[in-house]
């Protein structure tokens, strides 16, 4: 009976974790969108020319998308590597790089 309860708890918390991760990705996208528009508004408030504002906002947006892409790529790689021998090799590689 105790083993069944433990398995149920593990399933519950894994499901909760999966929902948190699924919620985090749209939340981060929304926060990036909001930051971009706040940045644009602040640049216009300071009186910068429209061409410069557009250029700076596009650069800011491009960098944010690159960071977000690294996050999503890392999640995809982690999902692919779970349960494979590559995951152990990657762990060893990271551990040796930290020393």
FISENU-783261 format. One line per 4 residues: their letters; for each residue x, y, z of N, C-alpha, C, O. Coordinates in steps of 0.05 Angstrom, whole numbers. Layout:
N
A) X,Y,Z,X,Y,Z,X,Y,Z,X,Y,Z  ... $
END
This chain:
99
XXXX) 16,-24,0,0,0,0,17,25,0,11,45,-14  40,25,16,57,48,17,70,54,-10,74,77,-17  77,33,-24,90,37,-50,71,50,-70,79,66,-86  45,42,-69,25,53,-86,21,83,-81,17,99,-99 $
XXXX) 21,90,-55,18,118,-47,42,135,-57,39,157,-67  66,123,-54,90,137,-64,89,141,-94,96,163,-104  80,121,-109,78,124,-138,57,145,-145,61,160,-164  35,146,-131,14,166,-136,25,194,-130,20,212,-145 $
XXXX) 41,197,-109,52,223,-102,72,232,-124,72,255,-132  89,213,-133,108,220,-154,94,228,-179,101,248,-191  73,214,-186,57,221,-210,44,248,-207,44,264,-226  34,254,-184,21,280,-179,41,303,-182,36,322,-196 $
XXXX) 65,300,-169,85,321,-170,97,324,-197,104,346,-206  101,302,-212,111,304,-239,91,318,-257,98,335,-274  65,312,-254,44,326,-269,44,355,-262,40,372,-280  46,362,-237,47,390,-228,71,405,-241,69,427,-249 $
XXXX) 94,391,-241,118,403,-252,115,407,-282,123,428,-293  103,388,-296,98,390,-325,80,414,-331,85,428,-350  59,417,-316,41,440,-320,55,466,-315,51,486,-329  73,467,-295,88,491,-289,106,498,-313,108,522,-321 $
XXXX) 119,478,-324,137,483,-347,121,492,-371,128,511,-385  98,479,-376,81,488,-398,71,516,-395,67,530,-414  66,524,-370,56,551,-365,79,572,-367,75,594,-375  103,563,-361,126,582,-360,133,593,-388,139,616,-391 $
XXXX) 131,576,-409,139,585,-435,121,608,-446,132,628,-455  94,605,-445,78,629,-453,81,653,-435,80,676,-444  86,648,-410,90,670,-391,115,686,-398,115,710,-398  137,671,-404,161,685,-411,158,700,-438,168,722,-441 $
XXXX) 144,689,-457,139,703,-482,123,729,-477,129,750,-489  103,727,-460,87,751,-454,104,772,-440,102,796,-446  121,764,-421,139,783,-407,159,796,-427,164,819,-424  169,781,-446,187,792,-466,172,812,-483,183,833,-489 $
XXXX) 148,805,-491,132,824,-507,127,850,-492,129,872,-503  120,847,-466,115,871,-450,140,888,-446,138,912,-447  163,875,-442,188,890,-438,195,905,-464,205,927,-463  190,892,-487,196,905,-512,180,930,-516,190,951,-524 $
XXXX) 154,928,-510,137,952,-513,143,973,-492,140,997,-498  150,966,-468,158,986,-448,184,1000,-457,187,1024,-453  203,985,-468,228,996,-478,222,1016,-500,234,1038,-500  205,1008,-518,198,1026,-541,184,1051,-531,191,1073,-540 $
XXXX) 166,1049,-512,152,1072,-501,172,1091,-487,170,1115,-490  191,1080,-472,210,1096,-458,229,1111,-477,235,1134,-473  237,1097,-499,254,1110,-519,239,1133,-532,251,1155,-536  214,1129,-539,198,1151,-551,194,1174,-531,194,1197,-539 $
XXXX) 190,1167,-506,186,1188,-486,211,1206,-483,208,1229,-477  234,1194,-487,259,1209,-485,265,1225,-510,284,1241,-510  249,1222,-531,251,1239,-554,270,1229,-576,279,1245,-592  276,1203,-577,293,1193,-598,278,1192,-624,253,1188,-624 $
XXXX) 292,1194,-647,279,1192,-673,267,1165,-677,277,1145,-667  245,1164,-693,231,1139,-698,248,1117,-711,245,1094,-704  266,1125,-729,284,1105,-742,302,1092,-721,306,1067,-722  313,1108,-703,331,1097,-683,315,1080,-663,325,1059,-655 $
XXXX) 291,1088,-656,275,1073,-638,269,1046,-650,271,1025,-637  261,1045,-675,254,1020,-689,279,1002,-690,276,978,-685  302,1013,-696,326,997,-698,333,985,-670,340,962,-669  332,1002,-650,339,992,-623,319,971,-613,327,951,-601 $
XXXX) 294,975,-618,273,956,-610,276,929,-625,273,908,-613  283,931,-651,287,906,-666,311,891,-655,310,866,-653  332,905,-649,356,892,-638,350,880,-611,358,857,-605  335,894,-594,327,884,-568,310,859,-571,314,839,-556 $
XXXX) 291,860,-589,273,837,-594,289,813,-605,283,790,-597  308,818,-622,324,796,-634,340,782,-612,342,757,-611  351,798,-594,367,786,-572,349,770,-553,357,748,-544  326,781,-547,307,766,-529,298,740,-542,296,720,-528 $
XXXX) 294,740,-568,286,715,-582,308,695,-582,303,671,-580  333,704,-584,356,686,-583,358,673,-556,362,649,-554  354,688,-534,355,677,-507,332,657,-503,337,636,-493  308,665,-512,285,647,-509,290,622,-526,282,600,-517 $
XXXX) 302,624,-549,308,601,-565,327,582,-552,325,558,-554  347,593,-538,366,577,-523,351,561,-501,357,538,-496  332,574,-488,317,561,-467,301,538,-478,301,515,-468  286,543,-500,269,522,-511,286,500,-524,278,477,-523 $
XXXX) 309,507,-535,326,487,-547,337,469,-524,340,445,-528  344,481,-502,354,466,-479,334,447,-468,340,424,-461  309,456,-467,287,438,-458,283,415,-477,280,392,-469  284,421,-503,282,400,-523,304,380,-522,300,356,-524 $
XXXX) 328,390,-518,351,372,-515,350,355,-490,356,331,-491  341,367,-468,338,352,-444,317,330,-446,321,307,-436  295,336,-460,275,315,-464,285,293,-481,279,270,-476  301,300,-501,311,279,-520,332,262,-505,333,237,-510 $
XXXX) 348,274,-488,370,259,-475,362,243,-451,377,227,-441  338,247,-441,329,232,-417,328,203,-423,316,194,-442  342,187,-407,341,158,-410,361,148,-430,361,124,-436  378,165,-441,397,155,-461,425,155,-449,430,167,-428 $
XXXX) 443,142,-462,471,142,-452,484,169,-456,504,175,-443  473,185,-474,484,211,-479,481,229,-455,499,246,-450  460,225,-440,455,242,-416,478,237,-396,487,257,-384  486,213,-392,508,207,-374,534,219,-383,550,230,-368 $
XXXX) 539,217,-409,563,228,-421,563,258,-419,584,270,-413  540,270,-423,538,299,-421,543,308,-392,556,328,-387  532,293,-373,537,299,-345,566,298,-338,577,315,-324  580,277,-348,608,275,-342,624,298,-355,642,308,-343 $
XXXX) 616,305,-379,629,327,-393,626,353,-377,645,368,-373  601,359,-369,596,383,-353,611,383,-327,622,404,-319  612,360,-314,626,358,-288,656,363,-292,668,376,-276  667,352,-313,696,356,-318,702,385,-326,724,395,-320 $
XXX) 683,398,-339,688,426,-347,686,444,-322,699,466,-322  671,437,-302,669,453,-278,694,452,-261,699,471,-245  709,431,-263,733,428,-246,756,445,-255,777,445,-243 $
END
